[in-house]
Amino acid sequence: MYRGGFGQRLAFFRTCYSVIIPTLQSNSSSSSSRVFCSSVSTKRVGTHNGSFHCDEALACFLIRLTNKFSAAQIIRSRDPQVLDTLDAVLDVGGVYDPIRDRYDHHQKGFEEVFGHGFTTKLSCAGLVYKHYGLEIIAKVLHLDEGHGDVYRIYLAVYKNFLEAVDAIDNGVNQYDTDLPPRYVNNTNLTSRIGRLNLDWVDLDQSQERENEAFQHAVTLAGSEFLEDVHFHAISWLPARSIVKKCLAARQEIDSSGEIMVLTTSCPWKLHIFELEEEMKINPTIKYVIYQDERSQKWRVQAVAISADKFESRKPLPSPWRGLTDGELSEVAGIPGCTFVHISGFIGGNRSYDGALDMAKTSLMA
């Protein structure tokens, strides 16, 4: 099973990683193609040569996780005569036909999306994941494909990992605005893989060097994919279960239904918005109470208006903000208060009852 301590999780990752990273050899018989060779499989998967991107690097990694293409050769070529002989073709060829394992997205009229409520146009990585993702997730987690956790992680990994690769490759803006970004972010996976291409100042521009660079790109994309699956399996999914139970018990905490007590420390902010919608919670949660494991004191945190915003739905009262200890307790009329952040997004109390009083009083403010 995929849950366990750090040592077990590390062993799980290393096992998956060592099985599927391909070895690289050059193909001296052709000047138009490059080959990742395998002595295990006779299947051959093609993608284009030349400059590479995140989507085909990830797609090559993913398709080799399937039973059908396990340890397949990866052949890099744009030659139609070469591509026509291959068992699968990714990101080149101008054809999307899953029956024949053709997964290009550059052709006119292509508008395929992942489904399940997602509307981002797919890259070749998203296409491979759409058709083989359930099998891949089940195989990595050593679960049956029909297991409920497999389907949930399949969707979560697309949302939190694959969709960004699809969007960036297809030029989809993250925000519906014409305003320039306030800062540059070149730390995403797509940018980092792009920087693995041979630089114009590199003296060695040979096919072998290009092949080595693509090998690094496949390794990087694949390792981060496995890390994301690993995170969702051993951390994200158990936390989701905890938050769901705590949300279901919210009426037991306060009749308003707007205060949730987190019974076990976990990353609740990853789940609360999605679960509120799924469980049709109205009114929404305004405050989450939890115990700080280090200090053993209690926190009351205002829930943000959405997952990607810093603003709170209902900050702690303005007169409390920036105050601490005795002064805060006197102003709030609640014993045991320790602090309230200047923005009002979080506060603390020495006891659970005190934190609950802070949340209830804040609701009425």
N, C-alpha and C positions, 0 to 999 in steps of 0.2 A: 504494500500500500504506500501511497505517496506522502502520508503524514509521518512526522517523526522529528527527532532532534536534529541539531545542526550537522552532526557527523553523518547521519543517515541521508540528510538532504544533499550534502556534498557528494556522498557516494553515488546517489541517484543521478546527480548532474554529470559526474565524471563518466558514469556508465553510458548515459545517452550520448554524451559528447564524443567519447572514444569510438563508439560504434559507427558514427555517421560522417565524420570528417573525411573527405576524399583525399587520396594522394594524387599528386600531379606529375604528369610526364608530358614531354613535348611530342608532337606527331610530325616526324620528319618527312612523311610521305606526302604531305599537302601543305602548301604555303598559305591556304585560305582558311584553315581551321586549326583549332587548338583542342587538345583532348585531356580530360581528367580520366585516367585509366583505372580500371578495377579488374582484378582477376576473379571476382566473385560472380558478377552479373554480365549477361550478354546484351542487356537492354542498353540503348543509347538515347540520351536526352540532349537536345540541341538548344543553344542560345546564341546570340550574336557575338561576334568578336569586336575588337576595338574598345572604345570607352565604355565602361560598365556603370550601372546604377544599382541602387539598393534592391529594386524589385526583382531583377533577374538573379541577383546573388542569393536573395532569400528564397526565391522560387526554386532554384537549383537545390538548395539545402532541403527545403520542404519535400520536394517530390522524391528525394532519395530516402526519406523516412517511410515511404509507403511500401507495402509488400510487393507491389507490382514493379516498382523501380528501385528497390533496395540495392545500394551500391552500384547503381548504373553509371556508365561512362557519361561524362559531360563533354560535349563537343561544341566548340565555339566557332561558328561560321555564319556567313550571310549568303553563301552559295545555295540557291534553290535546289540544285541537283543533290547537294549533300543533305539539306534539310528534309527533302522528300523521302530519304531512305531511313530516317530516324524514327524511333518509337514514340517520342514526345518532342515538342518544340515549344520553347518559352520565349516570349518577348520579341519574336521575329517571325517573318513569314506571312503576316497579314491575314491570319485565319484564327478564328475562335471556334473550335469544334471539340467539346469534351469527349465525344465518342472516340475520336482519333487522337486525343490528348494533344490538341493544338491550342495553345494559350497565348495568343497575341492580343493586344488591346489598342494598337495604333491605327487600325483600318477604319475607313470612313463608315459611319453608321453604328459603330460599337458604343453601346451604352449600358453594358451589363453592370449590375450592382450585386452586393452580397445578399440582399433581402433581409428578413427579420427586422424590418424597420430602418435599416441603413440605406442611405441613398447616394453614397459616394461611388463614383465610377471606379471600377476595379483596374488595377495593374495586373501584370502576370502573377505576382505574388498572391494577390487577393483571389485570382482565378484558381490557382492551384489549391489554396486554402479552402475556397468555397466547395470544391469537389472532393478534396481529400482530407480536409481539416478534422472531421470527426474521427476518421481512422488514425490520423497522426496523433491527436490528443489521447485517444484510447491507448495507443501503442506506447507513448511516452509515459503515461501514468499506470500502465499495466492493468487497465480496466477493460471490461467489455464495452463495445461501442454503444450499446444501448443503456449504459449506466447514466443516471440522471446528472451526476457530476460532470461527466464528459461533455454533455450538451451545454451545460451552463458555462463551463470553462471555455469551450469552443466559441461561444458568443462573446465572452468577456475578453478573451485574447484578441479576437478581431477588433473589438471596440477600443481596447487599450494599447494595442501594438500594431496590428496589420492595417487598420484603416488609415493611419497617418502615412504609412508607406504608400498606399494607394493614392491618397489625396495629393501628396507632394509630387509623386511621379506624374500625375495628371494635371498638375497646376491648379488645384482647388484651394482657394484661400480659406484659411481657418476662420476668418471673421468676415461678416457681410458689411464691409466698409471700404471706402476708397482712401481713407486716411493712412499715411505711412505708419509703420510700426514704431513704437517708442524705443525699441532696442532691437539689436540683431541677435538672433539665436542660431548659431551654426554648430550646436552641440548635439543635435538630433542624429539618429542613426543614418538617415539618408545623407546628411552632410559629411559625416565621418567616413562613410563608405566612398563617397565621391572623392574625398581627399586621398584615397588609396590608389586612384588612377596614376599612371606615370605622369610626372610633371614635365613640362616642356624643357626644363633645364637639366633633366636627367640625361646623362651621356648615353646610357644603355636603353635604347628604345626597341629592343628585340622582342620577338614573339614570346620567348621564354620569360623575360621580365614581365611582360604584360600578363602572361599566364600566372606567374607567381602572385602578381598584384590581385588578380581576380580570385585566386585561391584564398588570399587573406580576406577579401571581401566576403566570400562565402562563409568562411570560418567565423568572422565577426557577426554577420547577420544571423547565422545559425546559433551561435552561442547565446546571443541576446534573446532569440526566440525561445530557446530552452529555459533560460533564466526567467522569462516572463511566464511561461507555462508553470514552471516550478513555483514562482511566487503565488500565482493564482490557486495552485493546488494546496500548498501547505500553509498559506497565510490568508489570502483573500477570501477563499471559500469558507473556512471556519469562522472568520470574523463576520462574514455576512450572516451566517446562522445565528451568531450571538446577537447581532444588532436586530435581526428580525424578531427574536424572542423578546428582546427588551422593548421594542416598539409595540408588540402585542400586549405587553403588560403595562403600558403607559397610563391607562385609566386607573390602575391600582395605586399609582404614585400621586396623581392629582386628577380631580374630576374634569379639569379643563382638557386633558389629553395632550397638552402642549409641552410636557416635561417628561424626558426619558432618563432613566437611571441605567447607566452601563454597568452591568453586574461583573463583567470580566474586562480587564484592560485590553483593548484591541483598536485598530485603526477604523473607527466608526464612520469617519467622514467620507470614506470611499463608498459607503453603502446607503447612507440615510436617505439621500435624495431619490435614488432609484427605488428603494423599498417603500418610501412614502407613496410614490406613484403606483407601484405594484399593489400595495395594500389599501390604496384609496384612502389615505389618512388625511382628514380635513376636520379641524384646522391642523396645519403643519406643526412640527416640533419647533419650539422656540429655544429651549435650553436642554443641554445634556449634562447630567451630573455624573461624576466618576471620581474614584479615589486615585490620588497620585501615589504610585507604588513606592517611590523613593522617600517622600516625606510623610506618607500615611495621612496627609491632610486631604481635604475634598475640594474639588473644582466644580464650578458651574460655568459652562461655556455656551455662549450664544451661537446658534446655528447660522451659518452664512446664507445669503439669499439664494445662492446656487453653488454648484461644485467648483466653478471657476471664478468666483467672486470673493473678495475680501469683506465686503459689507455684510453686516449681520441683519437678520430678519428683525430682531428686537434687541438692541444692545442693552447691557445693564444700565441702570438709571444714571443720568448725567451727574447728579450730585455726588455719586459714589466714586466716580472715575478719578484715578490717580491717588486715591487715599489708601491708607494701610492701617492695619491693627486696630488699636483702641479708637483712634479718630474715625475710622471707617465704621466700626461697630456702633459708635455713638450716633453718627449721622444716619446709618441704616436702621438703627433700632434693633439690631440682630447681634447677639453675642458671638464671639469667636471668629469674626471676620478677619482675614489676613491681608487681602489686597483686592483691588479692581484695576484692571489695565486702563490706561488713559483713553483707549478707544472704546472701552466697554465691551470688548468681545469675550473677556474671561475674568473670573474672580475666584476667590478662594475662601474657605472656612475651615476651622479646625475640626468640625464634626459634620457628619452626614445631615443631621437635622438642621444645622445652621446653613449648609449649602442649599438644602431644599427650601428653607425659609427665604433665602436670597432669590431663588428662582421664582417662588410664588409671589413675593413682593414685587419683583421686576415685571411679572406678567400684568400686575394691576397698575403699574406706573404709567 
